[in-house]
């Protein structure tokens, strides 16, 4: 009998090795996919340095400018000091750009670049290859460089590697949740087949979500492990805390997503899906992660005034008072309702109190945008976001696209089975003893993923951009079609492999068409009017010349010319939002002047006597203050 355990260990080790190898393969595959789409769209490898910078439009250019500032400084520490005492972005103010714009990704990648270049220069190794590119008239010939020694290539490459690794993590996530590597494969294929609905990193690499979202995938995978196991090992909880911090630091909207996670976990704790001691540890780790993020972001008070922080405090208070509430002698159902009502009301009240006390109620948040959608409320702050198409309601065609790849039908079937099981178990719990309750309320990770799916669905319907949470989560849920916990009864009657192969075959028909459609997107970037503007500013103005104007243009001016600007396209700070916007939004802010001609139109007719036109081309006009 002794050889049997050794054989089992060998088989387990072999499966682990196979899973790891598959994860590496899909990570490389996704990286290649992203690189190909990005190159096809812009012909990035043959652009000049200035053209590459111009491709980073709006806030993308603003973020990349800080990476450029650090690597072009005499030393990394001097560059870090320069962005922590930024005099260019909101002239004449001096701001800590890391605190304001969540720039840890740029700081980290810049440190890698400086280290890489230092090592390469030490050994005298070439880091890039350069050549001249002849452009169509009237464009001049430019030099283009390719390789990790080129700052833009290094920066974008780091982002695509991170998101490639994310796909390997998705495979492990799906495999662990479903209990089979085939489930991991389904997750990956669903992501590829619905790639355009799942991410936009290939079109907009520098955005905060590109750095942040992979760590949410890691965090949810760790949380699934914690919910499924009953071990007292501290390492998963520490990993949960660190992944929370890594998710929050790059993105100002991350806190609201973590709030939805607590909102999903709390009812599970109330009903009995999560043991009180385990849930208490989860809450403590979340509280520590908020504290660490607050410290690392130089005391950014938005971390303390969020729904996320308020929900953690209320959860902690309810856990401590649980026994006292129980002594009221109410029924089990009323006991649940009291805790749930206290949590919701307390969280909302505490959130508004902390916002008022800390004076951060004027910062736009994801929760404000959602409230604006639900209540049909509009003001200057919300319109500046919601007028953009990505912040509009979900397109009506999106569910149809999900259906064509079979993602929506599969997930709906899985969700129905989990919901049916959950309702049945909770009904029994209300009428059974403690021992039987423990037997009934198993597989808490399934209930958690279903609740998160419902939340992400609601968010995506209200704000189209939030499909980036819904679609990948649907892909993870789709892995459960392989779960013997849910569909063991079916697999005992029909061949498991045939069912899965049939589903994948139908998925791949539209999925492959979607991939071909992505691969067919071919473009080549050029923007001569802006290039002329930037060249004129760079070579025909003094270094202390300050610019104000359309926010996307200001980001490009700061990035490519290093001139001070007055306003920029990062809308989160309230002091900047009244500075420049579309005319329709200004009509909401200043209705008394809505009928008057806009200032820009008046100045275009005749800028005198206060301004003088110093540059003009087919798109841009620069007015100098007299």
C-alpha positions in Angstrom: 0.0 0.0 0.0 2.9 2.4 0.5 3.6 3.2 -3.1 0.1 4.7 -3.6 0.8 8.1 -1.9 4.0 8.5 -3.8 2.2 7.9 -7.0 -0.5 10.4 -6.1 2.1 13.1 -5.3 3.8 12.5 -8.6 0.5 12.8 -10.4 -0.3 16.0 -8.5 3.1 17.4 -9.2 2.8 16.6 -12.9 -0.6 18.3 -13.1 0.9 21.4 -11.4 3.7 21.4 -13.9 1.3 21.1 -16.8 -0.9 23.9 -15.4 2.1 26.2 -14.9 3.4 25.5 -18.4 -0.1 26.2 -19.9 -0.3 29.4 -17.9 3.1 30.6 -19.3 1.9 29.7 -22.8 -1.3 31.7 -22.6 0.5 34.6 -21.0 2.9 34.7 -23.9 0.0 34.3 -26.4 -1.9 37.3 -24.9 1.2 39.4 -24.9 1.8 38.7 -28.6 -1.9 39.5 -29.3 -1.7 42.8 -27.5 1.6 43.8 -29.2 0.2 42.8 -32.6 -3.0 44.8 -32.2 -1.1 47.9 -30.9 1.4 47.8 -33.8 -1.3 47.2 -36.4 -3.3 50.2 -35.2 -0.4 52.7 -35.1 2.6 51.3 -36.8 4.3 52.3 -33.6 7.6 50.7 -34.4 8.2 53.1 -37.3 7.1 56.4 -35.6 9.5 59.1 -34.4 9.8 59.8 -30.7 7.6 62.9 -31.1 4.9 60.9 -33.0 5.0 58.2 -30.3 4.4 60.8 -27.7 1.5 62.3 -29.7 -0.2 58.8 -29.8 -0.6 59.1 -26.0 -3.6 61.4 -26.2 -5.4 63.2 -23.4 -4.5 61.9 -19.9 -2.4 59.1 -21.3 0.1 61.8 -22.4 0.0 63.3 -18.9 0.9 60.0 -17.3 3.7 59.2 -19.7 5.2 62.7 -19.2 6.1 61.8 -15.6 7.9 58.6 -16.7 9.8 60.8 -19.2 10.6 63.4 -16.5 12.1 60.8 -14.3 14.3 59.0 -16.9 15.5 62.3 -18.4 16.5 63.7 -15.0 20.2 63.6 -13.9 19.4 60.7 -11.5 16.3 58.7 -10.6 16.0 60.3 -7.2 16.2 63.8 -8.7 13.5 62.8 -11.2 11.4 61.5 -8.3 11.8 64.8 -6.5 10.8 66.7 -9.6 7.4 64.9 -9.9 6.8 65.2 -6.2 7.3 69.0 -6.6 5.8 69.4 -10.0 5.8 73.0 -11.2 4.7 72.4 -14.8 1.3 70.7 -14.6 -0.9 73.3 -12.8 1.2 76.5 -13.1 1.8 78.4 -10.9 0.9 75.8 -8.3 3.4 73.2 -7.0 1.8 69.8 -6.6 2.8 66.3 -5.6 2.0 64.5 -8.8 2.3 61.0 -7.3 -0.4 61.9 -4.8 -2.6 63.6 -7.3 -2.4 61.3 -10.3 -1.6 57.8 -8.8 1.8 57.6 -10.5 3.4 54.6 -8.8 3.4 52.6 -12.1 5.4 55.3 -13.8 7.8 55.5 -10.8 8.4 51.8 -10.8 8.8 51.4 -14.6 11.1 54.4 -14.6 13.3 52.7 -12.0 13.4 49.6 -14.1 14.4 51.6 -17.2 17.1 53.4 -15.4 18.5 50.1 -14.0 18.3 48.4 -17.4 20.1 51.3 -19.1 22.7 51.4 -16.4 23.5 47.7 -16.8 23.5 47.8 -20.6 25.8 50.9 -20.6 28.1 49.2 -18.1 28.7 46.3 -20.5 28.6 48.5 -23.6 25.6 46.7 -25.1 23.2 48.2 -27.6 19.7 48.7 -26.4 17.9 50.0 -29.6 18.2 50.0 -33.4 17.5 53.3 -35.2 16.8 54.1 -38.9 15.4 56.9 -41.0 11.8 56.8 -42.1 10.7 58.6 -45.3 7.2 60.0 -44.8 4.7 61.1 -47.4 4.8 64.8 -48.4 4.6 67.3 -46.7 6.0 65.3 -43.8 9.8 65.3 -43.4 12.0 62.3 -42.9 12.3 61.3 -39.2 14.4 58.9 -37.2 12.7 56.0 -35.6 14.2 53.7 -33.0 13.1 50.3 -31.8 14.2 48.2 -28.8 14.0 48.4 -25.0 16.4 51.3 -25.0 13.6 53.5 -26.5 11.6 54.9 -23.6 8.2 54.6 -25.2 8.9 51.0 -26.3 10.1 50.1 -22.8 7.1 51.7 -21.2 4.5 50.1 -23.4 6.3 46.8 -23.3 6.1 46.7 -19.5 2.3 47.3 -19.7 1.8 44.5 -22.2 4.0 42.1 -20.3 1.9 42.8 -17.1 -1.4 42.2 -19.0 0.1 39.1 -20.7 0.9 37.7 -17.2 -2.7 38.5 -16.3 -3.9 36.0 -18.9 -1.8 33.3 -17.3 -3.3 34.2 -14.0 -6.8 33.9 -15.5 -6.0 30.4 -16.6 -5.0 29.4 -13.0 -8.0 31.2 -11.6 -10.5 29.4 -13.9 -8.8 26.1 -13.3 -8.8 26.5 -9.5 -12.4 27.7 -9.4 -13.8 24.9 -11.6 -11.5 22.2 -10.3 -10.1 21.3 -13.7 -7.6 22.7 -16.2 -10.2 22.5 -18.8 -12.1 25.2 -16.9 -9.0 27.4 -17.0 -8.9 26.9 -20.8 -12.5 27.9 -21.2 -11.8 31.1 -19.2 -8.9 32.0 -21.5 -10.8 31.2 -24.7 -13.8 33.2 -23.6 -11.6 36.2 -22.9 -10.0 35.9 -26.3 -13.3 35.4 -28.1 -14.7 38.5 -26.3 -11.5 40.5 -26.2 -13.0 43.7 -27.5 -15.5 43.7 -24.7 -13.0 42.7 -22.0 -10.2 45.2 -22.3 -8.9 48.3 -24.1 -5.3 48.1 -23.0 -4.1 47.5 -26.6 -5.5 50.9 -27.6 -4.8 52.9 -24.5 -1.8 51.4 -22.7 -1.0 54.2 -20.2 -4.5 54.4 -18.6 -4.7 53.6 -14.9 -6.8 50.4 -15.4 -4.0 48.9 -17.5 -1.8 48.8 -14.3 -4.5 48.2 -11.7 -6.8 45.6 -13.1 -4.3 42.6 -13.2 -3.9 43.0 -9.5 -7.7 42.8 -8.9 -7.6 39.4 -10.8 -4.8 38.3 -8.4 -6.8 39.6 -5.4 -10.0 37.8 -6.4 -8.0 34.6 -7.0 -6.5 34.8 -3.5 -9.9 35.6 -2.0 -11.3 32.5 -3.7 -8.6 30.4 -2.1 -9.4 31.9 1.3 -13.1 31.3 1.0 -12.6 27.7 -0.2 -10.1 26.5 2.4 -10.2 26.3 6.2 -6.5 26.5 6.8 -5.1 28.9 9.5 -2.2 29.8 7.2 -1.5 33.6 7.4 0.1 33.8 4.0 -3.1 34.0 1.9 -4.3 36.8 4.1 -1.1 38.7 3.8 -1.2 38.2 0.0 -4.7 39.5 0.0 -3.6 42.7 1.7 -0.7 43.3 -0.6 -2.8 42.6 -3.7 -5.4 45.2 -2.4 -2.6 47.8 -2.1 -1.3 47.0 -5.6 -4.8 47.3 -7.0 -5.6 50.6 -5.2 -2.3 52.6 -5.7 -2.5 53.0 -9.5 -6.2 53.9 -9.9 -8.6 56.3 -8.1 -11.7 54.2 -8.9 -10.3 50.9 -7.3 -11.8 51.7 -3.9 -15.3 51.6 -5.2 -14.8 48.1 -6.8 -13.4 46.9 -3.4 -16.5 48.3 -1.8 -18.7 46.2 -4.0 -16.6 43.2 -2.9 -17.3 43.9 0.7 -20.9 44.4 -0.2 -20.9 40.9 -1.7 -19.1 39.3 1.3 -21.1 40.9 4.1 -24.5 39.1 3.3 -22.6 35.9 3.0 -21.2 36.4 6.5 -24.6 37.3 7.9 -26.2 34.2 6.4 -23.4 31.9 7.5 -21.4 31.2 4.3 -18.3 32.6 5.9 -17.1 31.8 9.4 -17.0 34.9 11.7 -13.3 34.4 12.5 -12.3 34.1 8.8 -14.4 37.1 7.8 -12.9 39.1 10.6 -9.4 38.4 9.2 -10.5 39.4 5.7 -11.9 42.7 7.1 -8.7 43.4 9.1 -6.5 42.8 6.0 -8.7 45.2 4.0 -8.4 47.8 6.8 -4.6 47.4 6.8 -4.5 47.8 3.0 -6.4 51.1 3.2 -4.0 52.4 5.8 -1.0 51.4 3.8 -2.4 53.0 0.6 -3.2 56.2 2.6 0.4 56.3 3.8 2.0 55.5 0.5 -0.2 58.1 -1.3 1.1 60.8 1.1 -2.1 61.1 3.1 -4.5 61.2 0.2 -7.8 61.7 2.1 -9.9 60.1 -0.6 -8.9 56.7 0.8 -10.5 57.5 4.2 -13.6 59.2 2.8 -14.6 56.4 0.4 -17.6 54.0 0.7 -15.0 51.2 0.9 -13.4 52.6 4.1 -16.8 53.3 5.6 -18.1 49.8 4.8 -15.0 48.3 6.5 -15.6 50.3 9.7 -19.3 49.4 9.8 -18.5 45.7 9.2 -16.0 45.7 12.0 -18.5 47.4 14.3 -21.3 44.9 13.5 -18.9 41.9 14.0 -18.0 43.3 17.5 -21.7 43.9 18.4 -23.0 40.6 16.8 -23.5 38.9 20.2 -25.4 41.9 21.6 -27.7 42.0 18.6 -28.3 38.3 19.0 -29.4 38.8 22.6 -32.4 40.8 21.4 -34.1 37.5 20.9 -35.4 38.2 17.4 -35.9 35.5 14.8 -33.1 34.3 12.6 -34.5 36.2 9.6 -34.9 39.4 11.5 -31.4 39.0 12.9 -30.1 39.0 9.3 -32.2 42.0 8.3 -31.1 44.1 11.3 -27.4 43.5 10.5 -28.0 44.2 6.8 -29.9 47.4 7.4 -27.4 48.6 9.9 -24.6 48.0 7.5 -26.1 49.9 4.6 -27.4 52.9 6.5 -24.2 53.1 8.6 -22.0 52.9 5.6 -23.8 55.7 3.8 -24.0 58.0 6.8 -20.3 57.4 7.8 -19.2 58.0 4.2 -20.9 61.4 4.1 -19.6 62.4 7.5 -16.0 61.5 6.7 -16.3 63.4 3.4 -17.5 66.5 5.2 -14.9 66.2 8.0 -12.0 65.7 5.6 -13.3 68.2 3.1 -13.1 65.9 0.1 -16.8 65.9 -1.0 -15.9 67.9 -4.1 -13.9 65.1 -5.7 -15.7 63.2 -8.4 -16.0 59.5 -7.8 -17.3 56.4 -9.5 -20.2 56.4 -7.0 -21.1 59.9 -8.0 -21.3 58.9 -11.7 -23.5 55.9 -10.8 -25.8 58.1 -8.7 -26.0 60.5 -11.6 -27.1 57.7 -13.9 -29.7 56.3 -11.5 -31.2 59.6 -10.4 -30.9 61.2 -13.9 -29.0 64.0 -12.2 -26.6 66.2 -14.1 -24.2 69.0 -13.2 -20.8 70.3 -14.5 -18.8 67.7 -12.6 -20.8 64.6 -13.8 -21.4 65.8 -17.4 -17.7 66.3 -18.0 -17.4 62.5 -17.6 -20.8 61.2 -18.8 -20.7 63.1 -22.1 -17.9 60.7 -23.1 -19.2 57.6 -24.9 -17.4 55.2 -22.6 -19.3 56.6 -19.6 -22.7 56.2 -21.3 -25.1 53.4 -20.7 -24.1 49.9 -22.0 -24.8 49.6 -25.8 -27.9 47.5 -26.6 -25.7 45.4 -28.9 -23.4 44.3 -26.1 -25.7 41.4 -24.8 -26.1 40.3 -28.4 -22.3 40.1 -28.9 -22.1 38.1 -25.6 -24.8 35.7 -26.9 -23.1 35.1 -30.2 -20.0 33.8 -28.5 -22.2 31.7 -26.2 -20.7 33.5 -23.2 -24.0 34.9 -21.9 -26.1 31.7 -22.2 -23.4 29.6 -20.5 -23.0 32.1 -17.6 -26.8 32.4 -17.2 -27.2 28.6 -16.9 -24.4 28.5 -14.3 -25.8 31.4 -12.4 -29.3 29.9 -12.3 -27.9 26.6 -10.9 -25.9 28.5 -8.2 -28.9 30.7 -7.4 -31.2 27.7 -7.1 -28.8 25.9 -4.8 -28.2 29.0 -2.7 -31.9 29.7 -2.2 -32.6 26.0 -1.3 -29.7 26.0 1.2 -30.7 29.2 2.9 -34.3 28.1 3.2 -33.1 24.9 5.0 -30.8 27.0 7.2 -33.8 29.0 8.5 -35.3 25.7 9.8 -32.4 23.5 10.8 -29.8 23.1 13.5 -26.3 24.5 13.6 -24.6 21.2 12.6 -26.7 20.8 9.5 -26.3 24.4 8.6 -22.6 23.9 8.4 -23.1 21.1 6.0 -25.5 23.0 3.8 -23.6 26.3 3.4 -20.5 25.0 1.6 -18.9 26.4 -1.5 -19.0 30.0 -0.4 -16.8 31.0 -3.3 -19.6 30.1 -5.7 -22.0 32.4 -3.9 -19.4 35.2 -3.8 -18.7 35.0 -7.5 -22.4 35.1 -8.3 -23.0 38.2 -6.2 -20.0 39.9 -7.8 -21.4 39.0 -11.2 -24.7 40.7 -10.3 -22.9 43.8 -9.1 -20.6 44.0 -12.2 -23.6 43.6 -14.4 -25.4 46.5 -12.8 -22.3 48.7 -13.1 -21.7 47.8 -16.7 -25.3 48.6 -17.7 -25.0 52.0 -16.0 -21.5 52.8 -17.3 -20.3 51.1 -20.4 -16.6 51.5 -19.5 -17.2 49.1 -16.6 -17.6 46.2 -19.0 -13.9 45.7 -18.2 -15.0 44.2 -14.9 -18.1 42.3 -16.2 -16.7 40.6 -19.2 -13.6 39.0 -17.6 -15.7 38.0 -14.6 -18.2 36.3 -16.9 -15.2 34.4 -18.5 -14.2 33.2 -15.0 -17.7 32.1 -14.3 -17.9 30.3 -17.6 -15.2 27.9 -16.2 -17.8 26.5 -13.8 -19.4 24.7 -16.7 -16.7 22.1 -16.0 -17.5 22.0 -12.2 -18.6 18.6 -11.0 -20.0 20.3 -7.9 -22.7 21.9 -10.1 -23.0 19.5 -13.1 -21.8 16.2 -11.7 -25.3 14.8 -12.2 -25.1 15.7 -15.9 -21.6 14.3 -16.4 -22.8 10.9 -15.0 -25.3 10.7 -17.8 -23.4 12.0 -20.8 -19.7 12.2 -21.8 -18.1 15.2 -20.1 -15.6 15.8 -22.9 -18.3 15.8 -25.6 -20.4 18.4 -23.8 -17.4 20.8 -23.3 -16.1 20.2 -26.8 -19.5 21.0 -28.2 -19.8 24.3 -26.2 -16.3 25.3 -27.3 -17.0 24.6 -30.9 -20.1 26.8 -30.9 -18.1 29.5 -29.0 -15.3 29.5 -31.5 -17.4 30.2 -34.6 -18.2 33.8 -33.6 -15.1 34.0 -31.3 -12.7 33.4 -34.2 -14.6 36.0 -36.3 -14.2 38.5 -33.5 -10.4 37.8 -33.4 -10.1 38.2 -37.2 -12.0 41.5 -37.0 -9.4 42.7 -34.4 -6.5 41.6 -36.5 -7.9 43.3 -39.5 -7.7 46.8 -37.9 -4.8 48.5 -39.7 -3.8 52.1 -39.3 -0.8 54.4 -39.3 -0.6 57.4 -37.0 0.1 60.9 -38.2 -1.1 64.3 -37.0 0.7 67.0 -38.9 -1.2 70.0 -37.4 -0.3 69.0 -33.9 3.3 68.1 -34.9 3.7 71.7 -36.3 2.3 73.2 -33.1 4.6 71.2 -30.9 7.6 71.9 -33.0 6.8 75.7 -33.0 6.4 75.7 -29.2 9.6 73.8 -28.8 11.8 75.9 -30.9 10.1 79.4 -31.1 9.1 80.1 -27.5 11.0 80.7 -24.3 11.2 77.9 -21.7 9.1 79.9 -19.2 6.2 80.3 -21.7 3.0 79.1 -20.1 0.1 77.6 -22.0 -3.7 77.1 -21.4 -6.3 75.6 -23.7 -8.1 72.4 -24.6 -7.2 69.8 -22.0 -6.1 67.0 -24.4 -3.8 69.5 -26.2 -2.3 70.6 -22.9 -1.2 67.1 -22.1 0.6 66.8 -25.4 2.3 70.2 -24.9 3.6 69.3 -21.4 4.8 65.9 -22.6 6.6 66.9 -25.8 7.8 70.4 -25.0 8.1 70.4 -21.2 6.5 73.8 -21.0 4.3 74.7 -18.0 0.5 74.3 -18.5 -2.4 75.7 -16.5 -4.9 72.9 -17.0 -4.8 69.2 -17.9 -7.2 66.3 -18.7 -7.2 64.7 -15.3 -10.7 65.6 -14.1 -10.7 64.2 -10.6 -9.5 67.4 -8.9 -12.4 69.8 -8.4 -10.3 73.0 -8.7 -9.5 72.2 -12.4 -13.0 71.1 -13.6 -14.4 74.7 -14.0 -11.4 75.7 -16.1 -12.3 74.3 -19.6 -15.0 72.1 -21.0 -17.5 71.7 -23.8 -20.0 74.6 -24.4 -23.0 72.4 -23.5 -21.5 71.7 -20.1 -20.8 75.3 -19.5 -24.4 76.1 -20.3 -25.3 73.9 -17.3 -22.8 75.6 -15.1 -23.6 79.2 -16.2 -27.2 79.3 -17.6 -27.4 83.1 -17.5 -24.9 83.3 -20.3 -26.0 80.3 -22.3 -27.4 82.4 -25.1 -24.2 84.5 -25.5 -21.5 83.6 -28.1 -18.7 81.6 -26.5 -15.4 83.4 -25.8 -13.4 81.2 -28.2 -15.6 82.2 -31.1 -15.2 85.9 -30.3 -11.5 85.5 -30.0 -11.3 83.7 -33.4 -13.0 86.7 -35.0 -10.8 89.3 -33.4 -8.4 88.6 -30.5 -7.4 92.3 -30.0 -6.7 94.2 -27.8 -5.9 91.6 -25.2 -4.4 88.9 -27.3 -2.1 88.6 -30.4 -2.1 85.6 -32.8 1.4 84.2 -32.8 0.8 80.8 -34.5 -1.9 79.4 -36.7 -2.3 76.3 -38.9 -5.3 74.4 -40.2 -6.3 73.2 -36.7 -4.6 75.2 -34.0 -4.2 78.9 -33.2 -2.0 80.2 -30.4 -2.9 83.6 -28.8 -0.4 85.5 -26.8 -1.5 87.6 -23.8 -0.5 91.2 -24.5 
